Amino acid sequence: MSADLEPIYLDYAATTPVDGRVAERMREVQDRFYFNPSSNHFAGRRSAAVVDAAAGQLARLLNADPAEFLWTSGATESNNLAIIGAAKQRQHSGRHLVTLRTEHKAVVDVFRALEKQGFEVSWLEPDPDGRLPPERFQAALREDTQLASIMQTNNETGVVQDIQSLGAISRSRGVVFHVDGAQSVGKMPVDMAALPVDLMSITAHKLYGPKGVGALYVANGTAIEAQMFGGGQQRRLRPGTLPVDLIAGFGEAAAVAATRLEDDLTRLAALKAQLLEGIRDLDGLYVNGPEHDAYPGILNVGIEDVEGESLLLALEPLCVATGSACNSQSQEPSYVLRALGRSDIQAQSAIRFSLGRQTTREEIERAVSLYRGAVAKLRDLAPARTA
């Protein structure tokens, strides 16, 4: 992209900008509460109070007990700690695990690692719209099943799973239920007091907080085995000196999110409708994932006779994605879209638009114009097909 071009950022599923109130809170903490919160002197206790206040803000967003959170470096670490920690804690009772083929790489790769350690994993297939029917999930559970992990909102398609039903099934069978909530917490209502969820992974940078900090919700009574060692912090489950400024920013981001969830969802739904309406009439266009009852901040579309990487380059300065940012260095077509029944060619043509708080109607208009122009240009350049 040329240096003189201003980006049109529609990749909020990859990361979000830090909210101004979050940045201000972090600066305040860096200046006044930089002490080690594990220190037992007066200054250390002041930093510990900042950490406790942030836990309270996150707990209010999720209607949970502040004591049910462990601070981590982000959702990837939270996923590792939750899945490996629960699997190892319960392996004496069974080594069968259940997950979905469309999970984020930070879940998929953890389960693949556990397979190499002798665990058996059932990889469930979603329906063509990305949803997992509860009856399919229930049929996969066995007497030796100890853990199931299903993400709430998919990072590529925006499909929202029925966590309430899946969690209830898990609980009735005595199976620990983990949810990757990276794309849902702070973006849609999540009530941990009402959801039958034992473990949930969260990250700050998906909800307008800083990068490098996350949390793991561990419901009271849920046991996991530590995966790191070196100190007594956080009940010895996740040792290490806590980054007070990052945690404070995380807490502030949660507090801001709590005040604007419904307004954000309403705005995003209107913007997504505007975007889809602007490109829907293009010949060969199709939507990957559900058009309705999905998270409105994500729209994933494919188009026939156009290759995704070429389309991505032709769209500059529009910042969108061909799949998950965590898998962007791979030239392989999206495994998520292939699990939905798309061919390799169809999956490679996909573009994910993800919208956020700063997205404007004018940016959507520009995105529509750029997308339509890029598709027309690439089709003109493509060699004519013969019958």
C-alpha positions as CSV (number, residue, x, y, z in Angstrom):
1,M,0.0,0.0,0.0
2,S,1.3,3.5,-0.9
3,A,2.5,5.5,2.1
4,D,0.2,8.4,1.1
5,L,-3.0,6.4,1.2
6,E,-5.1,6.4,4.3
7,P,-6.3,2.9,5.2
8,I,-10.0,2.1,5.3
9,Y,-10.0,-0.3,8.2
10,L,-12.5,-3.1,8.0
11,D,-10.6,-5.8,9.8
12,Y,-11.9,-5.4,13.4
13,A,-12.0,-9.1,13.9
14,A,-8.2,-9.2,13.7
15,T,-7.8,-6.4,16.2
16,T,-9.4,-3.2,17.4
17,P,-8.0,0.3,18.1
18,V,-7.5,1.2,21.7
19,D,-10.3,3.3,23.0
20,G,-9.2,6.8,24.1
21,R,-10.6,6.2,27.6
22,V,-8.6,3.0,27.8
23,A,-5.4,4.7,26.8
24,E,-6.0,7.5,29.3
25,R,-6.5,5.0,32.1
26,M,-3.3,3.1,31.2
27,R,-1.3,6.3,31.2
28,E,-2.6,7.1,34.7
29,V,-1.7,3.7,36.0
30,Q,1.8,3.8,34.4
31,D,2.5,7.1,36.1
32,R,1.0,6.3,39.6
33,F,0.6,2.5,40.1
34,Y,3.6,0.9,38.4
35,F,4.4,-1.1,41.5
36,N,4.5,-4.9,41.6
37,P,1.0,-5.9,42.9
38,S,2.5,-8.9,44.6
39,S,4.7,-6.8,46.8
40,N,3.4,-6.6,50.4
41,H,4.3,-3.0,51.0
42,F,1.9,0.0,50.7
43,A,2.7,0.8,47.1
44,G,2.3,-2.8,46.1
45,R,-1.1,-2.9,47.7
46,R,-2.2,0.1,45.7
47,S,-1.3,-1.7,42.5
48,A,-3.2,-4.8,43.7
49,A,-6.2,-2.6,44.2
50,V,-6.0,-1.4,40.6
51,V,-6.0,-5.1,39.5
52,D,-9.0,-5.9,41.7
53,A,-10.9,-2.9,40.3
54,A,-10.3,-4.2,36.8
55,A,-11.5,-7.6,37.7
56,G,-14.7,-6.0,39.0
57,Q,-15.2,-4.1,35.7
58,L,-14.8,-7.4,33.7
59,A,-17.1,-9.2,36.2
60,R,-19.8,-6.6,35.8
61,L,-19.6,-6.9,32.0
62,L,-20.1,-10.6,32.2
63,N,-22.3,-10.9,35.3
64,A,-19.6,-13.0,37.1
65,D,-17.7,-13.2,40.3
66,P,-14.4,-11.2,40.1
67,A,-12.6,-14.2,41.8
68,E,-13.5,-16.4,38.8
69,F,-10.9,-14.7,36.5
70,L,-7.3,-15.4,35.8
71,W,-5.3,-12.8,34.0
72,T,-3.3,-14.1,30.9
73,S,-1.5,-12.7,28.0
74,G,-4.5,-13.1,25.7
75,A,-7.0,-15.6,24.3
76,T,-4.3,-17.9,22.9
77,E,-2.8,-18.5,26.3
78,S,-6.3,-18.7,27.9
79,N,-7.2,-21.4,25.4
80,N,-4.1,-23.4,26.1
81,L,-4.5,-23.1,29.8
82,A,-8.1,-24.0,29.8
83,I,-8.0,-26.9,27.3
84,I,-4.7,-28.5,28.4
85,G,-5.3,-27.7,32.1
86,A,-8.8,-29.3,32.1
87,A,-7.8,-32.3,30.0
88,K,-4.8,-33.1,32.1
89,Q,-6.7,-32.5,35.4
90,R,-9.4,-35.1,34.4
91,Q,-7.4,-37.6,32.3
92,H,-7.6,-40.2,35.0
93,S,-11.3,-40.5,34.2
94,G,-11.0,-40.5,30.5
95,R,-9.0,-39.1,27.6
96,H,-11.8,-38.3,25.1
97,L,-12.3,-34.7,24.0
98,V,-14.8,-33.0,21.6
99,T,-14.4,-29.8,19.5
100,L,-15.6,-28.3,16.2
101,R,-13.6,-28.2,13.0
102,T,-14.2,-24.5,12.6
103,E,-12.5,-23.4,15.8
104,H,-9.8,-20.8,15.9
105,K,-6.2,-22.1,15.3
106,A,-5.5,-21.3,19.0
107,V,-8.0,-24.1,19.8
108,V,-7.4,-26.5,16.9
109,D,-3.7,-26.6,17.4
110,V,-4.1,-27.3,21.1
111,F,-6.3,-30.3,20.4
112,R,-3.8,-31.6,17.8
113,A,-1.0,-31.3,20.4
114,L,-3.2,-33.3,22.9
115,E,-3.8,-36.0,20.2
116,K,0.0,-36.5,20.0
117,Q,-0.1,-37.0,23.8
118,G,-2.5,-39.9,23.6
119,F,-5.9,-38.1,23.9
120,E,-8.7,-38.9,21.4
121,V,-10.5,-36.0,19.8
122,S,-13.8,-36.1,18.0
123,W,-13.8,-33.3,15.4
124,L,-17.4,-32.3,14.7
125,E,-18.6,-31.1,11.4
126,P,-20.9,-28.0,11.3
127,D,-23.9,-27.5,9.1
128,P,-23.3,-25.6,5.8
129,D,-24.1,-22.3,7.6
130,G,-21.5,-23.0,10.3
131,R,-23.9,-23.9,13.1
132,L,-23.4,-27.0,15.2
133,P,-26.7,-28.8,15.9
134,P,-27.0,-29.6,19.6
135,E,-28.1,-33.2,18.8
136,R,-24.9,-33.7,16.8
137,F,-22.9,-32.5,19.8
138,Q,-24.8,-34.7,22.2
139,A,-24.3,-37.7,20.1
140,A,-20.5,-37.2,20.2
141,L,-20.3,-37.3,24.0
142,R,-19.2,-40.6,25.5
143,E,-18.7,-42.1,28.9
144,D,-15.0,-41.2,28.8
145,T,-15.5,-37.6,27.4
146,Q,-14.0,-35.1,29.8
147,L,-13.9,-31.8,27.9
148,A,-15.6,-30.1,25.0
149,S,-14.6,-26.8,23.5
150,I,-16.9,-24.8,21.2
151,M,-16.3,-21.1,20.3
152,Q,-19.2,-18.7,20.7
153,T,-18.7,-16.4,17.7
154,N,-16.7,-17.6,14.7
155,N,-13.9,-15.2,13.7
156,E,-14.2,-15.8,10.0
157,T,-18.0,-16.1,9.4
158,G,-19.6,-14.5,12.4
159,V,-21.8,-17.5,13.1
160,V,-23.0,-17.6,16.8
161,Q,-23.3,-21.1,18.4
162,D,-26.0,-22.1,20.8
163,I,-23.8,-22.0,23.8
164,Q,-26.7,-22.3,26.2
165,S,-27.9,-25.6,24.8
166,L,-24.4,-27.1,24.2
167,G,-23.4,-26.1,27.8
168,A,-26.5,-27.6,29.3
169,I,-25.8,-30.9,27.5
170,S,-22.2,-30.9,28.7
171,R,-23.3,-30.2,32.3
172,S,-25.9,-33.0,32.2
173,R,-23.1,-35.4,31.2
174,G,-20.5,-34.1,33.6
175,V,-18.3,-32.8,30.8
176,V,-16.2,-29.6,31.3
177,F,-17.3,-27.1,28.8
178,H,-14.9,-24.5,27.4
179,V,-15.8,-21.6,25.2
180,D,-13.5,-19.4,23.2
181,G,-15.2,-16.0,23.7
182,A,-12.6,-13.8,22.0
183,Q,-15.0,-12.6,19.3
184,S,-18.1,-12.3,21.6
185,V,-17.1,-10.8,24.9
186,G,-17.5,-7.0,24.8
187,K,-19.3,-7.3,21.4
188,M,-22.5,-9.0,22.4
189,P,-24.3,-9.7,25.7
190,V,-22.7,-12.5,27.6
191,D,-24.1,-13.5,31.0
192,M,-21.9,-16.0,32.8
193,A,-24.4,-16.4,35.6
194,A,-27.0,-17.7,33.1
195,L,-24.7,-19.7,30.7
196,P,-23.7,-23.3,31.7
197,V,-20.0,-22.6,30.9
198,D,-17.1,-23.8,32.9
199,L,-14.2,-22.0,31.2
200,M,-14.2,-19.0,28.8
201,S,-11.2,-17.4,27.0
202,I,-11.2,-13.6,26.6
203,T,-8.8,-11.1,25.1
204,A,-8.6,-7.3,25.5
205,H,-7.6,-6.3,22.0
206,K,-10.8,-7.5,20.4
207,L,-12.9,-5.1,22.6
208,Y,-10.9,-1.9,22.1
209,G,-8.4,-2.7,24.9
210,P,-4.6,-3.2,24.7
211,K,-2.8,-6.1,23.1
212,G,-0.9,-8.5,25.4
213,V,-3.5,-9.1,28.0
214,G,-6.5,-11.4,28.4
215,A,-8.4,-13.5,30.9
216,L,-9.6,-17.0,31.5
217,Y,-13.0,-17.3,33.3
218,V,-12.9,-20.3,35.6
219,A,-16.3,-21.1,37.1
220,N,-16.3,-21.7,40.8
221,G,-15.7,-25.4,41.4
222,T,-13.9,-26.1,38.0
223,A,-10.5,-27.5,38.5
224,I,-7.6,-27.1,36.0
225,E,-4.0,-28.1,36.1
226,A,-1.4,-25.4,36.0
227,Q,0.7,-25.2,32.8
228,M,3.3,-22.6,34.0
229,F,5.4,-22.6,37.1
230,G,7.5,-20.1,38.9
231,G,5.5,-18.3,41.5
232,G,2.4,-18.3,43.7
233,Q,0.4,-15.6,41.9
234,Q,-3.2,-16.3,40.8
235,R,-3.6,-19.4,42.9
236,R,-0.5,-20.9,41.3
237,L,-2.5,-21.6,38.2
238,R,-0.9,-18.8,36.2
239,P,2.2,-17.4,37.9
240,G,4.1,-14.3,36.9
241,T,4.1,-10.6,37.7
242,L,0.9,-9.0,36.6
243,P,1.0,-6.1,34.0
244,V,-1.0,-3.6,36.0
245,D,-1.3,-1.0,33.3
246,L,-2.5,-3.6,30.7
247,I,-5.0,-5.1,33.2
248,A,-6.3,-1.6,34.0
249,G,-6.8,-0.9,30.3
250,F,-8.6,-4.2,29.9
251,G,-10.9,-3.4,32.8
252,E,-11.7,0.1,31.3
253,A,-12.4,-1.5,27.9
254,A,-14.9,-3.8,29.6
255,A,-16.5,-0.9,31.4
256,V,-16.9,1.0,28.2
257,A,-18.3,-2.0,26.4
258,A,-20.9,-2.5,29.0
259,T,-22.4,0.9,28.3
260,R,-22.6,0.5,24.5
261,L,-23.3,-3.1,23.6
262,E,-26.8,-2.6,22.3
263,D,-25.9,0.6,20.4
264,D,-22.9,-1.0,18.8
265,L,-24.9,-4.0,17.6
266,T,-27.6,-1.8,16.1
267,R,-25.1,0.3,14.2
268,L,-23.2,-2.7,13.0
269,A,-26.3,-4.4,11.7
270,A,-27.2,-1.3,9.7
271,L,-23.6,-1.1,8.3
272,K,-23.5,-4.8,7.4
273,A,-26.9,-4.5,5.6
274,Q,-25.5,-1.5,3.7
275,L,-22.4,-3.4,2.7
276,L,-24.2,-6.5,1.5
277,E,-26.9,-4.5,-0.4
278,G,-24.1,-2.7,-2.2
279,I,-22.5,-5.9,-3.6
280,R,-25.2,-8.5,-3.6
281,D,-26.1,-8.1,-7.2
282,L,-22.6,-9.0,-8.4
283,D,-22.7,-12.1,-10.6
284,G,-21.4,-15.1,-8.7
285,L,-21.4,-13.6,-5.2
286,Y,-22.2,-15.8,-2.3
287,V,-22.2,-15.4,1.5
288,N,-20.1,-17.7,3.6
289,G,-22.0,-18.4,6.8
290,P,-25.4,-17.3,7.9
291,E,-26.9,-14.0,6.6
292,H,-29.2,-13.8,9.7
293,D,-28.9,-14.4,13.4
294,A,-25.1,-14.0,13.3
295,Y,-22.8,-11.4,14.8
296,P,-23.4,-8.3,12.6
297,G,-19.8,-7.1,12.7
298,I,-18.6,-9.8,10.3
299,L,-19.5,-10.4,6.6
300,N,-17.6,-13.1,4.7
301,V,-18.3,-13.3,1.0
302,G,-16.9,-15.2,-2.0
303,I,-17.2,-14.6,-5.7
304,E,-16.8,-16.9,-8.6
305,D,-13.9,-16.5,-11.1
306,V,-11.8,-14.2,-8.8
307,E,-8.9,-15.3,-6.7
308,G,-8.8,-14.0,-3.1
309,E,-5.2,-12.9,-2.7
310,S,-5.3,-11.0,-6.0
311,L,-8.6,-9.4,-4.9
312,L,-7.1,-8.5,-1.6
313,L,-4.2,-6.6,-3.3
314,A,-6.6,-4.9,-5.7
315,L,-8.7,-3.6,-2.8
316,E,-6.0,-1.4,-1.3
317,P,-6.3,0.9,0.7
318,L,-9.2,-1.2,2.0
319,C,-8.0,-3.3,4.9
320,V,-9.9,-6.6,4.9
321,A,-8.9,-10.3,5.3
322,T,-9.0,-13.5,3.4
323,G,-9.3,-15.5,6.6
324,S,-8.1,-15.4,10.2
325,A,-5.2,-13.1,10.9
326,C,-3.5,-15.9,12.9
327,N,-3.4,-18.0,9.7
328,S,-2.7,-15.3,7.2
329,Q,0.9,-16.4,6.4
330,S,-0.4,-19.7,5.0
331,Q,-1.4,-20.0,1.4
332,E,-3.8,-22.8,2.2
333,P,-7.5,-22.0,1.7
334,S,-9.5,-21.4,4.9
335,Y,-10.1,-24.7,6.7
336,V,-13.2,-23.0,8.3
337,L,-14.8,-22.4,4.9
338,R,-13.8,-25.9,3.7
339,A,-15.6,-27.3,6.7
340,L,-18.7,-25.4,5.6
341,G,-18.5,-27.3,2.3
342,R,-16.7,-24.8,0.1
343,S,-14.2,-26.0,-2.4
344,D,-10.6,-24.9,-2.3
345,I,-11.2,-22.4,-5.1
346,Q,-14.3,-21.0,-3.4
347,A,-12.5,-20.7,-0.1
348,Q,-9.6,-18.9,-1.7
349,S,-11.9,-16.3,-3.2
350,A,-13.3,-15.3,0.2
351,I,-13.0,-11.9,1.7
352,R,-13.9,-11.2,5.3
353,F,-15.2,-7.7,6.1
354,S,-15.3,-7.0,9.8
355,L,-16.8,-3.8,11.1
356,G,-16.4,-1.8,14.4
357,R,-17.2,1.3,16.4
358,Q,-15.2,3.6,14.1
359,T,-16.7,2.3,10.9
360,T,-18.8,4.9,9.1
361,R,-21.4,4.8,6.3
362,E,-19.0,6.7,4.1
363,E,-16.3,4.0,4.6
364,I,-18.9,1.3,3.7
365,E,-19.8,3.2,0.5
366,R,-16.1,3.4,-0.4
367,A,-15.6,-0.3,0.4
368,V,-18.5,-1.2,-1.9
369,S,-17.0,0.9,-4.7
370,L,-13.5,-0.6,-4.3
371,Y,-14.9,-4.2,-4.1
372,R,-17.0,-3.8,-7.2
373,G,-14.2,-2.1,-9.1
374,A,-11.6,-4.7,-8.1
375,V,-13.9,-7.6,-9.2
376,A,-14.5,-6.0,-12.5
377,K,-10.8,-5.3,-13.1
378,L,-9.7,-8.8,-12.2
379,R,-12.4,-10.4,-14.4
380,D,-11.3,-8.2,-17.3
381,L,-7.7,-9.3,-16.8
382,A,-8.6,-13.0,-16.6
383,P,-8.3,-15.1,-19.7
384,A,-11.6,-15.9,-21.4
385,R,-12.9,-19.3,-20.5
386,T,-13.7,-21.7,-23.4
387,A,-16.6,-24.1,-23.4
